């Protein structure tokens, strides 16, 4: 018994091959639906699709991002500054909360947490760096550098606190 397949209009044969061994288009369990024989096949030498082009661009962007990060962090053991960004730990240790410091905040009642005092924004806020931010590409690169330095120093700080460095 094959059950009730009355509503199957095209692929309604359950034998892999007809008796003549030729027609497999109506076979119910074939790999592709009967109307998709050519649509999914790949042709050699064909033009790249939008997906392939986007994937290639993403890979190139990733390579550029990785190069940017590697260039600013190379040979840094977490104790050297990156640009004008300094490590989280210094001779005096990690800073305390600062309240009422007008050089940090406008409102004297506002307290600045240590992570904000030490946040690396050199590549986004330094006067010399700002002059180089002519385009979205430059801004993006500055953001990547700042994020890389901040992440690296935060990672190094917490790694040093863990003892084992795991």
Backbone bond lengths (Angstrom), bond angles and torsions (degrees), N, CA, C in turn:
res aa  C-N    CA-C-N  psi(-1)  N-CA   C-N-CA  omega(-1)  CA-C   N-CA-C  phi
1 X - - - 1.453 - - 1.527 108.68 -
2 X 1.318 117.34 129.13 1.461 122.31 179.59 1.517 111.96 -101.34
3 X 1.290 118.68 4.84 1.452 121.35 -179.94 1.509 111.04 80.02
4 X 1.321 115.90 -172.02 1.454 120.85 -178.40 1.527 109.25 -97.88
5 X 1.313 117.17 106.72 1.456 122.06 178.42 1.526 110.66 -119.76
6 X 1.317 115.68 36.05 1.462 120.41 -177.83 1.529 112.25 -62.75
7 X 1.350 117.28 -28.33 1.456 119.16 -176.94 1.534 112.80 -84.02
8 X 1.322 118.34 -6.16 1.462 121.22 176.23 1.516 108.19 -75.67
9 X 1.327 116.31 114.71 1.458 119.64 -174.19 1.526 112.94 -92.46
10 X 1.330 118.28 -34.99 1.456 119.26 -173.10 1.523 113.47 -113.61
11 X 1.299 117.59 -52.83 1.462 120.60 -177.55 1.522 108.25 -97.35
12 X 1.325 115.88 82.57 1.454 119.80 -172.52 1.526 112.97 -126.86
13 X 1.317 117.06 18.93 1.460 120.16 176.86 1.521 108.85 -108.01
14 X 1.304 116.65 139.17 1.453 120.72 -173.31 1.523 113.34 -107.79
15 X 1.303 116.84 2.60 1.462 121.00 174.07 1.514 107.09 -98.77
16 X 1.330 116.00 135.19 1.456 120.96 -176.76 1.526 111.82 -56.43
17 X 1.309 118.13 -38.65 1.461 121.87 179.64 1.519 109.28 -132.21
18 X 1.304 113.48 148.07 1.466 117.46 172.65 1.518 107.76 -72.50
19 X 1.267 116.00 171.55 1.462 119.52 -178.09 1.528 112.10 -61.04
20 X 1.339 117.65 -27.32 1.463 119.03 178.71 1.530 111.64 -83.23
21 X 1.350 117.78 -8.48 1.462 122.45 176.45 1.518 114.71 77.29
22 X 1.315 119.32 11.50 1.463 120.97 -174.58 1.530 113.72 -106.94
23 X 1.282 118.63 -55.67 1.462 122.44 -168.81 1.526 111.84 -83.63
24 X 1.343 116.36 114.73 1.464 120.55 176.73 1.531 110.65 -117.05
25 X 1.325 118.51 4.17 1.462 120.99 -175.47 1.520 113.33 -64.50
26 X 1.314 117.53 -29.57 1.461 120.34 -177.26 1.525 112.60 -95.01
27 X 1.337 117.38 2.95 1.465 121.68 179.82 1.530 108.51 -65.04
28 X 1.306 118.29 126.75 1.467 123.55 -172.49 1.527 113.44 -67.29
29 X 1.329 118.23 -25.55 1.465 120.29 -173.74 1.530 112.74 -113.57
30 X 1.317 117.98 28.92 1.460 119.51 179.53 1.532 110.36 -71.19
31 X 1.324 116.57 163.57 1.468 121.95 -175.07 1.528 113.57 -63.02
32 X 1.332 116.46 -37.81 1.465 120.51 -177.42 1.521 109.17 -121.29
33 X 1.312 117.89 151.19 1.457 119.32 171.57 1.530 109.28 -60.38
34 X 1.318 117.18 153.30 1.456 120.56 -173.50 1.523 113.56 -60.39
35 X 1.315 118.90 -24.19 1.462 120.45 -178.18 1.531 113.19 -98.31
36 X 1.335 117.56 13.31 1.466 121.43 -179.26 1.526 112.74 -120.98
37 X 1.298 118.34 23.41 1.459 120.19 -177.08 1.524 112.84 -57.52
38 X 1.312 118.98 -46.38 1.458 120.97 -175.39 1.513 114.17 -98.40
39 X 1.300 118.89 -16.95 1.460 121.65 -171.12 1.518 113.68 -67.07
40 X 1.311 118.40 -34.90 1.461 120.26 -174.33 1.521 113.28 -100.42
41 X 1.306 118.08 -4.40 1.455 120.22 -178.18 1.518 111.23 -73.26
42 X 1.310 118.01 143.89 1.461 122.68 178.06 1.521 108.72 -94.97
43 X 1.304 115.64 140.08 1.455 120.82 178.01 1.517 108.15 -110.65
44 X 1.309 117.25 135.85 1.458 119.41 177.78 1.523 108.47 -73.22
45 X 1.328 115.42 143.63 1.452 120.53 179.33 1.513 113.92 77.39
46 X 1.320 117.56 10.41 1.458 119.88 -179.71 1.523 110.04 -79.74
47 X 1.319 115.32 161.15 1.455 120.38 178.92 1.524 109.35 -68.21
48 X 1.362 117.49 146.97 1.465 118.99 177.95 1.523 110.73 -66.82
49 X 1.298 116.02 144.40 1.458 121.51 178.61 1.518 109.64 -80.35
50 X 1.337 116.05 169.97 1.465 119.89 176.76 1.520 111.12 -59.64
51 X 1.312 116.70 -38.64 1.469 120.94 -179.81 1.523 109.88 -63.27
52 X 1.346 117.16 -44.32 1.458 120.30 179.53 1.522 110.80 -63.63
53 X 1.331 117.29 -40.20 1.460 121.00 179.62 1.518 110.16 -65.52
54 X 1.350 117.66 -45.53 1.464 121.10 179.14 1.518 110.83 -62.41
55 X 1.327 117.40 -40.74 1.461 121.26 179.59 1.519 110.17 -62.89
56 X 1.323 116.41 -41.95 1.464 120.30 179.34 1.526 110.15 -64.65
57 X 1.352 117.09 -42.46 1.461 120.48 178.77 1.523 110.68 -63.06
58 X 1.334 117.30 -41.56 1.469 121.29 178.45 1.523 110.05 -60.57
59 X 1.332 117.22 -43.14 1.464 121.14 179.62 1.524 110.33 -63.43
60 X 1.345 117.08 -41.39 1.459 120.47 178.15 1.523 110.75 -65.43
61 X 1.357 117.52 -40.98 1.464 121.07 177.40 1.514 110.24 -61.29
62 X 1.332 116.49 -43.22 1.457 120.52 -179.72 1.523 110.17 -62.31
63 X 1.335 116.64 -41.81 1.458 120.07 177.64 1.520 110.54 -60.87
64 X 1.344 117.25 -42.07 1.457 121.61 179.12 1.524 110.28 -64.22
65 X 1.331 117.19 -44.80 1.463 121.33 179.07 1.521 110.62 -61.37
66 X 1.319 116.46 -45.76 1.466 120.25 -179.30 1.521 110.84 -63.30
67 X 1.325 117.08 -39.27 1.462 120.34 179.00 1.528 109.73 -64.41
68 X 1.333 117.14 -43.25 1.465 121.48 178.57 1.522 110.37 -58.39
69 X 1.322 116.78 -47.67 1.467 121.40 -179.59 1.524 110.51 -65.05
70 X 1.321 117.24 -46.97 1.468 120.21 -179.58 1.518 111.96 -61.88
71 X 1.333 117.47 -37.24 1.464 120.66 -179.93 1.525 112.12 -63.82
72 X 1.332 117.90 -40.00 1.469 118.37 -177.34 1.528 113.05 -84.62
73 X 1.339 117.67 -21.12 1.469 119.77 -176.86 1.524 114.05 -104.31
74 X 1.327 117.97 -5.71 1.462 119.39 -174.84 1.526 111.11 -58.12
75 X 1.306 114.16 140.57 1.465 123.48 178.00 1.527 113.04 56.91
76 X 1.316 117.92 28.60 1.456 120.55 177.22 1.520 108.34 -105.64
77 X 1.307 115.49 126.50 1.464 120.71 -179.06 1.529 112.03 -96.91
78 X 1.323 117.13 12.38 1.455 121.21 -179.52 1.514 113.05 89.80
79 X 1.322 116.82 -1.51 1.463 120.60 -179.19 1.524 112.06 -110.05
80 X 1.318 117.16 -8.20 1.465 121.77 179.67 1.523 108.58 -103.11
81 X 1.322 115.66 151.24 1.452 117.94 178.28 1.521 110.84 -76.67
82 X 1.320 115.13 155.64 1.460 123.08 177.39 1.520 105.90 -115.23
83 X 1.335 116.92 113.39 1.457 119.49 -171.54 1.516 106.91 62.89
84 X 1.314 116.25 -121.13 1.463 120.04 175.00 1.528 110.58 -109.48
85 X 1.318 116.55 15.60 1.461 121.64 178.63 1.520 108.56 -91.03
86 X 1.303 114.42 126.98 1.464 119.23 -176.66 1.523 110.89 -100.91
87 X 1.330 116.52 156.19 1.473 119.82 177.70 1.527 111.53 -57.82
88 X 1.316 116.34 156.47 1.466 121.69 -179.35 1.522 111.66 -66.20
89 X 1.311 116.26 -35.29 1.471 120.39 179.25 1.524 108.64 -99.49
90 X 1.322 116.00 137.14 1.462 120.31 172.49 1.520 108.21 -135.09
91 X 1.307 117.12 -168.87 1.480 120.16 -177.81 1.524 111.63 -57.52
92 X 1.307 116.73 -32.33 1.462 121.00 -176.68 1.526 113.00 -90.89
93 X 1.320 117.77 2.71 1.459 120.73 -179.03 1.515 111.31 82.70
94 X 1.299 115.52 -168.45 1.458 121.40 -179.35 1.520 108.37 -78.52
95 X 1.336 119.62 137.53 1.472 120.26 -175.58 1.525 112.59 -69.04
96 X 1.325 115.26 156.60 1.461 121.77 174.62 1.528 108.93 -85.55
97 X 1.321 114.83 171.99 1.458 119.44 172.91 1.524 107.89 -61.45
98 X 1.332 116.99 140.44 1.462 120.68 177.09 1.519 107.96 -115.53
99 X 1.328 114.92 123.53 1.458 120.46 -179.97 1.522 109.43 -116.53
100 X 1.325 115.81 139.79 1.455 120.51 176.32 1.516 114.09 73.92
101 X 1.318 119.19 12.90 1.456 121.92 -179.83 1.531 108.41 -86.74
102 X 1.321 116.16 105.94 1.460 121.11 -174.26 1.528 111.79 -67.76
103 X 1.320 118.03 -20.76 1.470 118.87 177.36 1.533 111.30 -73.20
104 X 1.326 117.09 -17.75 1.466 120.73 179.33 1.522 112.57 -99.83
105 X 1.328 116.93 -40.75 1.463 121.60 -177.36 1.523 109.93 -138.47
106 X 1.330 116.76 156.54 1.465 120.72 -178.77 1.519 112.46 -77.61
107 X 1.307 117.32 -37.17 1.459 121.82 -176.90 1.530 109.13 -89.00
108 X 1.332 118.77 121.10 1.468 120.87 -178.04 1.531 113.61 -66.30
109 X 1.337 117.45 -12.83 1.465 120.08 179.21 1.530 112.43 -88.36
110 X 1.332 116.92 -6.33 1.462 121.27 -177.04 1.520 109.73 -90.25
111 X 1.331 115.39 135.94 1.464 120.71 177.63 1.529 109.34 -103.74
112 X 1.312 115.90 142.32 1.463 121.91 -179.40 1.527 109.06 -105.33
113 X 1.354 117.30 118.78 1.466 119.75 179.42 1.534 111.04 -70.03
114 X 1.321 116.65 155.93 1.470 120.47 -178.07 1.524 113.54 -55.33
115 X 1.309 117.54 -41.67 1.470 118.76 -176.79 1.521 111.64 -64.18
116 X 1.350 117.70 -30.40 1.464 120.48 178.32 1.525 110.97 -78.09
117 X 1.335 116.76 -32.35 1.460 119.57 178.03 1.524 110.62 -65.24
118 X 1.314 115.37 -33.99 1.455 120.79 -174.66 1.530 112.79 -100.30
119 X 1.331 118.05 4.11 1.457 121.52 -176.90 1.528 110.83 -61.21
120 X 1.303 116.30 130.75 1.461 122.27 -177.22 1.523 110.64 -83.12
121 X 1.326 116.32 103.61 1.461 120.99 175.28 1.530 110.71 -122.82
122 X 1.314 116.25 16.45 1.468 121.57 -177.40 1.524 112.12 -50.80
123 X 1.313 117.37 -47.78 1.464 121.00 -174.83 1.530 112.51 -72.06
124 X 1.330 116.80 -11.05 1.464 121.88 179.31 1.528 112.82 -108.63
125 X 1.341 117.72 -22.38 1.456 120.31 -170.79 1.526 114.99 -122.27
126 X 1.309 119.02 -16.22 1.460 121.71 -179.64 1.534 109.43 -67.37
127 X 1.338 116.54 137.01 1.470 120.37 -176.70 1.527 112.65 -55.15
128 X 1.327 117.16 -43.52 1.471 119.89 179.45 1.525 111.74 -66.07
129 X 1.315 116.57 -36.06 1.467 120.41 179.63 1.531 111.16 -72.92
130 X 1.330 117.20 -38.02 1.465 121.28 -179.43 1.529 110.46 -59.82
131 X 1.322 117.12 -36.49 1.468 121.22 179.90 1.525 112.03 -61.93
132 X 1.315 117.14 -22.39 1.465 121.24 -177.93 1.533 112.77 -92.74
133 X 1.322 117.33 -2.14 1.465 120.97 -178.12 1.529 110.40 -89.05
134 X 1.330 116.70 75.56 1.462 122.04 -176.80 1.522 113.13 -91.36
135 X 1.319 117.62 -18.08 1.466 119.69 -173.53 1.525 110.31 -147.05
136 X 1.321 114.99 173.13 1.466 120.82 175.73 1.523 110.30 -60.55
137 X 1.328 116.65 -35.36 1.468 120.92 -179.39 1.524 110.02 -64.31
138 X 1.350 116.94 -44.57 1.466 120.47 178.26 1.522 111.59 -65.15
139 X 1.332 116.25 -41.03 1.463 120.55 178.57 1.524 110.44 -63.53
140 X 1.315 116.03 -43.08 1.471 121.26 178.80 1.529 110.55 -60.54
141 X 1.330 116.45 -44.96 1.464 120.42 -179.99 1.528 110.68 -64.00
142 X 1.339 117.64 -40.97 1.464 121.07 177.92 1.525 110.73 -63.18
143 X 1.328 116.53 -40.54 1.461 120.23 178.07 1.526 110.75 -64.53
144 X 1.327 117.05 -42.87 1.470 120.98 178.70 1.522 110.11 -61.04
145 X 1.329 116.81 -43.18 1.473 120.30 179.44 1.528 110.80 -62.84
146 X 1.334 116.93 -46.11 1.465 120.23 -179.93 1.519 111.36 -63.21
147 X 1.323 116.36 -44.64 1.468 120.28 179.24 1.521 111.01 -64.24
148 X 1.327 117.16 -39.54 1.469 120.75 179.73 1.523 110.77 -65.19
149 X 1.329 116.75 -45.76 1.464 120.23 -179.98 1.525 110.62 -64.10
150 X 1.332 116.66 -45.64 1.470 120.89 -179.67 1.525 111.17 -62.54
151 X 1.311 116.75 -45.31 1.468 120.93 179.37 1.519 110.78 -63.75
152 X 1.323 116.51 -43.92 1.462 121.15 -179.30 1.530 110.91 -61.33
153 X 1.329 116.76 -49.66 1.466 119.31 -178.43 1.527 111.92 -67.53
154 X 1.327 117.89 -37.71 1.469 120.05 176.68 1.520 110.34 -64.05
155 X 1.330 116.21 -44.10 1.471 121.02 177.63 1.524 109.94 -59.43
156 X 1.320 116.76 -45.86 1.463 120.25 -178.37 1.532 110.39 -64.52
157 X 1.328 117.90 -41.72 1.459 121.78 179.52 1.530 110.67 -60.72
158 X 1.322 117.16 -50.82 1.468 120.08 -178.05 1.520 111.65 -69.64
159 X 1.313 117.05 -32.23 1.460 120.94 175.84 1.532 109.77 -63.63
160 X 1.333 116.99 -41.29 1.466 120.22 -179.94 1.525 111.09 -68.97
161 X 1.334 117.93 -28.53 1.461 121.71 178.48 1.523 111.73 -73.97
162 X 1.317 117.32 -28.05 1.461 123.01 -176.76 1.528 111.80 -72.49
163 X 1.313 117.25 -21.27 1.462 120.18 179.85 1.512 112.46 87.32
164 X 1.322 117.24 -59.52 1.463 121.70 -179.89 1.523 110.70 -77.96
165 X 1.318 116.97 -20.72 1.453 120.45 -178.22 1.509 113.58 78.16
166 X 1.333 117.21 23.54 1.470 119.54 -179.73 1.495 110.19 -94.73
